[in-house]
Amino acid sequence: MHEMSIALSIIDLAADQAKKAAASKIVEIELDIGTMSGIEIEALNYALEIAVKDSVLEFAEIKINRIEAVSECLECGHIFVPEGFIYHCPECSKTNTRVFKGKEMQVRSILVDYSE
């Protein structure tokens, strides 16, 4: 389950940012995960639940934004939502397409608290 290693990387990144900001704790972290990023969001949620114990994110609210995939046909220019990982343009049936949204895997924001 590579989601556990991703969860641990997110915790490391959050701890590093909290340290740089001289923050006492992290209140919220927001993630963008694309449906074609190769990450199972449910598995990532589960991994984060386990991994955050005794970490800087233990009491933080974790928000995960699911970013739906969007593709463009490079033959006819049609914009569409791909189904699965092998797909064709629903307009012209060509397979010469590119995914321009939905491969995201990023930390969108970290909200810290300076009190204490």
N, C-alpha and C positions, 0 to 999 in steps of 0.2 A: 504494500500500500504506500505509494509515493506521496500520498496526501499527508502522511505523518511528517515526512522530511520537509514538505512545504510549510506545514504548521510550525515546525521548529524554526524554520527560516524566518517566518513572519514574526515569531516571538523575538528572535535575535534582532531583527530590524527594528521592532518596536522598542526594545530595551535600549538599543543604540540611540534612537531618536529621543527617547526620554532622557537619557544621560546628556546628550548634546543640548537639550533644552533646559537642563537642570530642573526637570519636573519631578514632583513628588510621586505622581502616579498617572497612569493612563486611564482615562474615563471611557473612551470609545475609539474603536478602530473600524474603518470602513474599507472593504475590499471590492474590487471589480473582477469577476471571474466569468470568462466567456464560455458559451456552451460548446465551443470547438477548441478550448484550451487544453483538453485532455485531462481536466480535473473534474472528478465527481464531487459536486458541491456537498452532497449529503455526507460523503466520506470525509471531506475536509472539515465540515462542521463537527463530526464525531472526533476526528483527530485533534482539533482545537480544544474541544471540551476536555480531553485527557491531558493534552500538552500544557495548557495554561496554568495548571495547578502549581502553586508556589512560584509563579512568574509575574512579570510586570503586567501581564494581561489577565491575571486571575479574576479580578473584579470588573474588568472592562466589558462594555457592551460591544459585541462583535456583529457588525452588519455586513452581509454579503449581498452584493448586487449581481444578479444573474444577467449577463449581457448576451442577448440573443444574436445568433449569427446572421449576417446579411452578406449576400454575394452579388457580384456583377458578372454578367455574361460579357466576355471580351469580343464576342462575335457580333451581337446585336445590341448590346448596351442595357439589356433588361436587368433591373434590380429585383432580387428575390430572396426569400428565406430558404436556405438549403435544408434538405431533409437527409440526415445521416452524414456520413463522411464521403460517400461516392454519390455524385448527383450530376444532373444535367439541367440546362436552362429550360424552364417550363414553357418558354416562348418559342425558341428555335430548336430545342433538343440537343444543342451542342454541349460539349463538356469543357470547353475552353473558358473557364470561369476563375474568378479570384474572390476569396473571402476578405472583405475589408473591415468587418466588424464581427466580434465574437471569439477572437483568439486572446483576448485580454487576460492577464493575470497580474494584477497590480494592487498596491495599497493606495487607495484614493485619498484617505485622510487619517490622521491620528489626532485625537483630542486629548490634551493633557491637563492636569490640575497642578497648580503651583502652590496651593495652600498646604498647610501642616507644618 
